[in-house]
Amino acid sequence: MAIEWTPQQIANLGSETLEIIISKIGGGVKSTVQLGTLGEGKAPNYQVNQELDIFGKNIKKTYIYNGRSHKEWSKDDENFDDKNLSEPFSADYLNKILKSL
């Protein structure tokens, strides 16, 4: 069954994990993260969608991370399927959850 990432479910990841994910999102105002919806919800893989304005150019990049090691993962990996990702969450949204812990 797919995980529904409610604020409580996100909070259950813990402050250390949330801090790491927020740092991976970076400083782009429109940058987001999508959490994996498979597994037990303890260490989900995640995709960071960075949208940055650099010298007037809008730059978009996507990074995939392993939920246990937080190391970058290849989107070409046969185990990755972006259909198994949550809705996008902003760093501000995650920070609000983090502050509630």
N, C-alpha and C positions, 0 to 999 in steps of 0.2 A: 504494500500500500504506500502511496506517495505521501511524503511529509508535507504538511501545511505549515509554513513558517509564520506562526503567530508571534506577537511580541514576546510572549512567555517562552515559546519554543526557542526563539533566538536568544533570550536571556539565559536559558539553560546551557548554552554553549560556554558560558563563563566569561569573566572579564579578560583573561589572558588571550583567549581565542578571538574575542571581539576586537581587542586592541590590535592584534596582528592583522585581522581582516581590514579594519579601518585604515591601517597604515598602508596596506596594499592598494586601497582605493585611490589614495593620493589626494591632491588638492583641487582637482577639477570640480567645479560647481555642479556639472552635469554628470560626473562620474558615478557609477553604481556598481553594486555587486549582486550576483544571483547565486543562491545557494542550491546545492544539489538536493533533489527531492527523494532520492533512494537511500536505503540503509536505515540506521537507527536514529539518525539525527545527532550523533555525538561528535563526529568529526567530518562534516560534509565537505566534499570537494566544492569548489566555487569558481565562478567566472567573474573577473573584474572588467568592466567596460569603462575605459578611461576616455573622457572627452575633454581635451585641453585647448585653450586658446593661446597659441604661441606666436607672437609677433603678428597678430591679426589673422592667423590661419587656424582653422578648426581642425585639430588632429584627433582622430579616433583610433584607439588601440584596444585589443582584447587580450587578456591574459587568463590562463586557466591554472588553478592551484590545487595541489593535493591537500585534502583537509587534515591529514595527520602531520605531515612534515611542513606544510605551507611552502613547499618548493614548487616552482613553475612546472607545469605539465603540458605536454604537447596536445593540441587540439586534434592532431592527426591520429592520436592513440585510438585504437578500435573500441576501447572501453568508454570513450567519451561520447555522449549524445546530448546535445544541447536541448533536446526535448524534455530532459530530466532536470530542468533548472526552474527555480522559483521566479516570481515576479522580481523586478529590480528594486533594490533598496539603496538609498543614499547613505553617505557617511553620516550626515546629520541625524537621520532616522536611527542608525545603529548607535550613535553617540548618546541619544536620548535614552535608549535602552540600557546602555552601559552605565550611565549616571544613576539609573534606578537600582543598580545592583548594590 
